[in-house]
Amino acid sequence: MNMHELFKQGDARQSEATTLASDRKRLRRVAWIALPVLAIAGGYAFTQRGAPPAMAQAMPTVTVAAPLQREVTEWDDYIGRFEAVRSVEVRPRVSGAITAIHFKDGQIVRAGQPLFTIDPRPFQAALAEARAGVATAQSDLALARADLDRALRLVAADAVSQSEVDRLRARVQAASASLAGAQARVHARALDMEFTTVRAPIGGRISDRRIDAGNLVSSGEGPAGTLLTTINALDPIYFSFEGSEGLFLKAKRDGESKGAPVEIRLQDETDYKWKGQLDFTDNGLDPRSGTIRARAVLANPDLFLTPGMFGNMRLASAGKVNALLVPDTAVQTDQARKLLLVVGKDGTVAAKPVTLGPVIDGLRVVRSGIAPTDQVIISGTQMAMPGGKVQAKAGKIVPEAQAAAPSAPTGVTLAGQATFAR
């Protein structure tokens, strides 16, 4: 063996020794890292081995209250317009020239007040002629009566034949008829003379004049006569509306008839301040629309209400009734059903299907489905499940209008809903 081989063997032994030393160092590092991890895991296992089980989840808390019992008046809602009790188109009854106008456009006029003057001179002349005719007829009648009286005196002496007496009697009758005709012509000419002053046939608010002084006007009915102006009687005033067949049937079954109270709210009003009563219901439904026409009458002493004005009307549907009310937010919806969640004495939640009515100041009328003693969940419904248990906290149901501050507005009353009875 030469020296070169000896050097190779020495290098191999030295390389093996270096590799063994490196492996021992890695093992020591892994041991130092693993020992703390094992110690922590063992301590956690030891501490968890004696720990108690986790506590059960606490029951949800909800607010419950018995339904509010109040006397309410339910209403049906309608839409309509005001109409004049009487409306007249003023047209002349004689033809002629307008010489004067005695009113201001839009003013309030009374029945019989002069409105227009038609030139009376032609009618004065006609009246004088008719009176002259009466005088002539009276003269002819007087002569006929005198002739008849003379003939009757001569009949006893057989100086006059009976036929002559009959002729004279017929002449008296003809003269009487002529006098009656002449007197009738006088009355007609007197009426024409009276009609030269056009007067208001009714009291109310007059429209503007459709003709000015100096124009010729024609008498006659309808379009043949010249329209001078119109007058609407405003006190009282009508409110006309149409109702569906369903509302008509409901009103009939509830016993509503002529005289039922109504309340009306104008377009810019928040309260139903105009009071009246049902005055008329038509004798049949319109087969094309399935509605029936009806009318209410209201007092309008200050003439504020005007024909053509729009309004919302409500008609008391069933008088005053005792109702159960709950907050509208407490009502739950299950597909097509409406539900209320109630809590029993043992804290169990149950869902009750209910039939609902209108809303009053944020409270929903419940027609059926719950009892006055039921404890209805009014707050926390999202945490309650039917069949589950809850912790009930007593609450109170108060209408929103009463809960608000005195200075705060109460808001708009919902049309066609209900109100607390007064």
Backbone hydrogen bonds, N-H to C=O, Kabsch-Sander energy under -0.5 kcal/mol:
donor,donor_aa,acceptor,acceptor_aa,energy
6,L,2,N,-1.3
7,F,3,M,-2.0
8,K,4,H,-1.4
9,Q,5,E,-2.1
10,G,6,L,-1.9
11,D,7,F,-1.9
12,A,8,K,-1.8
13,R,9,Q,-2.0
14,Q,10,G,-2.1
15,S,11,D,-1.9
16,E,12,A,-2.1
17,A,13,R,-1.9
18,T,14,Q,-1.8
19,T,15,S,-2.0
20,L,16,E,-2.1
21,A,17,A,-1.9
22,S,18,T,-1.8
23,D,19,T,-2.0
24,R,20,L,-1.9
25,K,21,A,-1.6
26,R,22,S,-1.8
27,L,23,D,-2.0
28,R,24,R,-2.0
29,R,25,K,-1.8
30,V,26,R,-2.3
31,A,27,L,-2.3
32,W,28,R,-2.1
33,I,29,R,-1.7
34,A,30,V,-2.6
35,L,31,A,-2.1
37,V,33,I,-1.0
38,L,34,A,-2.5
39,A,35,L,-2.0
40,I,36,P,-2.5
41,A,37,V,-2.3
42,G,38,L,-2.2
43,G,39,A,-2.2
44,Y,40,I,-2.3
45,A,41,A,-2.2
46,F,42,G,-2.3
47,T,43,G,-2.4
48,Q,44,Y,-2.4
49,R,45,A,-1.3
50,G,46,F,-0.6
50,G,47,T,-0.7
51,A,48,Q,-0.9
62,V,391,Q,-2.3
63,T,379,S,-2.4
64,V,393,K,-2.6
65,A,376,V,-1.7
68,L,325,L,-2.5
70,R,68,L,-0.6
70,R,323,A,-2.0
72,V,70,R,-0.5
72,V,321,V,-3.1
73,T,419,T,-3.5
74,E,319,G,-0.9
75,W,417,Q,-2.6
76,D,315,L,-2.5
78,Y,313,M,-3.4
80,G,311,G,-2.0
81,R,240,S,-1.8
82,F,309,M,-2.2
83,E,238,Y,-2.7
85,V,233,A,-1.3
85,V,236,P,-0.6
86,R,233,A,-0.6
88,V,231,I,-2.7
90,V,88,V,-0.7
90,V,229,T,-3.0
91,R,89,E,-0.7
96,G,217,V,-1.9
98,I,215,N,-2.8
99,T,117,T,-3.4
100,A,117,T,-1.3
102,H,115,L,-3.2
106,G,207,S,-1.0
107,Q,104,K,-1.9
109,V,204,G,-3.1
112,G,200,A,-3.5
113,Q,110,R,-1.9
115,L,198,V,-3.7
116,F,198,V,-1.5
117,T,100,A,-2.2
118,I,196,T,-4.0
119,D,97,A,-3.0
124,Q,120,P,-2.0
125,A,121,R,-2.1
126,A,122,P,-1.8
127,L,123,F,-1.9
128,A,124,Q,-2.2
129,E,125,A,-2.2
130,A,126,A,-1.9
131,R,127,L,-2.2
132,A,128,A,-2.0
133,G,129,E,-1.9
134,V,130,A,-1.6
135,A,131,R,-1.9
136,T,132,A,-2.1
137,A,133,G,-2.3
138,Q,134,V,-2.4
139,S,135,A,-2.0
140,D,136,T,-2.3
141,L,137,A,-2.1
142,A,138,Q,-2.2
143,L,139,S,-2.2
144,A,140,D,-2.2
145,R,141,L,-2.3
146,A,142,A,-2.0
147,D,143,L,-2.4
148,L,144,A,-2.0
149,D,145,R,-2.3
150,R,146,A,-2.1
151,A,147,D,-2.0
152,L,148,L,-2.1
153,R,149,D,-1.5
154,L,150,R,-1.4
155,V,151,A,-1.0
156,A,152,L,-0.6
158,D,155,V,-1.7
159,A,154,L,-2.5
160,V,154,L,-0.7
165,V,161,S,-1.6
166,D,162,Q,-2.3
167,R,163,S,-2.2
168,L,164,E,-2.3
169,R,165,V,-2.2
170,A,166,D,-2.2
171,R,167,R,-2.0
172,V,168,L,-1.9
173,Q,169,R,-2.3
174,A,170,A,-2.4
175,A,171,R,-2.3
176,S,172,V,-2.3
177,A,173,Q,-2.3
178,S,174,A,-2.5
179,L,175,A,-2.1
180,A,176,S,-2.3
181,G,177,A,-2.5
182,A,178,S,-2.3
183,Q,179,L,-2.5
184,A,180,A,-2.2
185,R,181,G,-2.0
186,V,182,A,-1.8
187,H,183,Q,-2.2
188,A,184,A,-2.5
189,R,185,R,-2.7
190,A,186,V,-2.4
191,L,187,H,-2.4
192,D,188,A,-2.4
193,M,189,R,-2.1
194,E,190,A,-2.2
195,F,191,L,-2.8
196,T,192,D,-0.6
196,T,193,M,-0.7
197,T,194,E,-1.6
198,V,116,F,-2.4
198,V,196,T,-0.7
199,R,197,T,-0.6
200,A,113,Q,-2.4
204,G,109,V,-2.4
205,R,232,N,-2.2
206,I,107,Q,-2.7
206,I,204,G,-0.5
207,S,230,T,-2.8
210,R,228,L,-3.4
214,G,98,I,-3.2
215,N,212,D,-1.5
217,V,96,G,-3.3
220,G,92,P,-0.8
224,A,221,E,-1.1
225,G,222,G,-1.4
226,T,218,S,-2.3
228,L,90,V,-3.0
228,L,226,T,-0.6
229,T,90,V,-1.1
231,I,88,V,-2.4
232,N,205,R,-2.2
233,A,86,R,-3.1
234,L,232,N,-0.5
237,I,298,L,-2.5
238,Y,83,E,-2.5
239,F,296,A,-2.7
240,S,81,R,-2.5
241,F,294,A,-2.2
242,E,79,I,-0.7
243,G,292,I,-2.3
245,E,290,G,-1.0
248,F,244,S,-2.2
249,L,245,E,-2.5
250,K,246,G,-2.3
251,A,247,L,-2.5
252,K,248,F,-2.3
253,R,249,L,-2.5
254,D,250,K,-1.9
255,G,252,K,-1.0
256,E,251,A,-2.6
259,G,278,L,-2.7
260,A,257,S,-1.8
262,V,276,G,-2.1
263,E,314,R,-2.1
264,I,274,W,-2.4
265,R,312,N,-2.9
267,Q,310,F,-0.6
269,E,266,L,-1.5
273,K,271,D,-1.5
274,W,264,I,-1.9
275,K,273,K,-0.6
276,G,262,V,-2.1
277,Q,297,V,-1.7
278,L,260,A,-2.9
279,D,295,R,-3.0
280,F,295,R,-2.0
282,D,293,R,-3.0
286,D,291,T,-3.3
290,G,286,D,-2.9
291,T,286,D,-0.5
292,I,243,G,-2.3
294,A,241,F,-2.7
295,R,280,F,-2.6
296,A,239,F,-2.3
297,V,277,Q,-2.4
298,L,237,I,-2.6
299,A,275,K,-0.6
303,L,300,N,-1.6
308,G,82,F,-3.4
309,M,306,T,-1.9
311,G,80,G,-2.0
312,N,265,R,-2.8
313,M,78,Y,-2.7
313,M,311,G,-0.5
314,R,263,E,-2.8
315,L,76,D,-2.5
316,A,261,P,-1.3
317,S,74,E,-2.6
318,A,74,E,-0.7
321,V,72,V,-2.8
323,A,70,R,-2.9
324,L,366,V,-0.7
325,L,68,L,-2.5
326,V,364,R,-1.8
328,D,362,G,-2.2
330,A,327,P,-1.7
331,V,328,D,-1.0
332,Q,339,L,-3.2
334,D,337,R,-2.5
335,Q,333,T,-0.5
337,R,334,D,-2.6
339,L,332,Q,-3.2
340,L,352,K,-1.8
342,V,340,L,-0.5
342,V,350,A,-3.0
343,V,375,Q,-2.3
344,G,348,T,-2.7
347,G,344,G,-1.5
349,V,388,G,-3.0
350,A,342,V,-2.8
352,K,340,L,-2.7
354,V,338,K,-2.5
355,T,368,S,-2.4
356,L,354,V,-0.5
357,G,365,V,-3.6
360,I,363,L,-3.3
363,L,360,I,-2.3
364,R,326,V,-3.5
365,V,358,P,-2.8
366,V,324,L,-3.0
367,R,355,T,-2.3
367,R,365,V,-0.7
368,S,355,T,-1.3
374,D,371,A,-1.5
376,V,65,A,-2.3
376,V,374,D,-0.9
377,I,341,L,-3.1
378,I,63,T,-2.5
378,I,376,V,-0.6
379,S,63,T,-1.4
383,M,380,G,-1.6
384,A,381,T,-1.0
387,G,349,V,-3.2
388,G,385,M,-2.4
390,V,347,G,-2.3
391,Q,60,P,-3.2
392,A,390,V,-0.7
393,K,62,V,-2.5
395,G,64,V,-2.6
398,V,396,K,-0.6
400,E,361,D,-2.8
402,Q,399,P,-0.5
403,A,399,P,-2.0
404,A,400,E,-1.5
408,A,405,A,-1.5
413,T,270,T,-1.3
417,Q,414,L,-1.2
418,A,359,V,-0.6
419,T,73,T,-2.5
421,A,71,E,-2.8
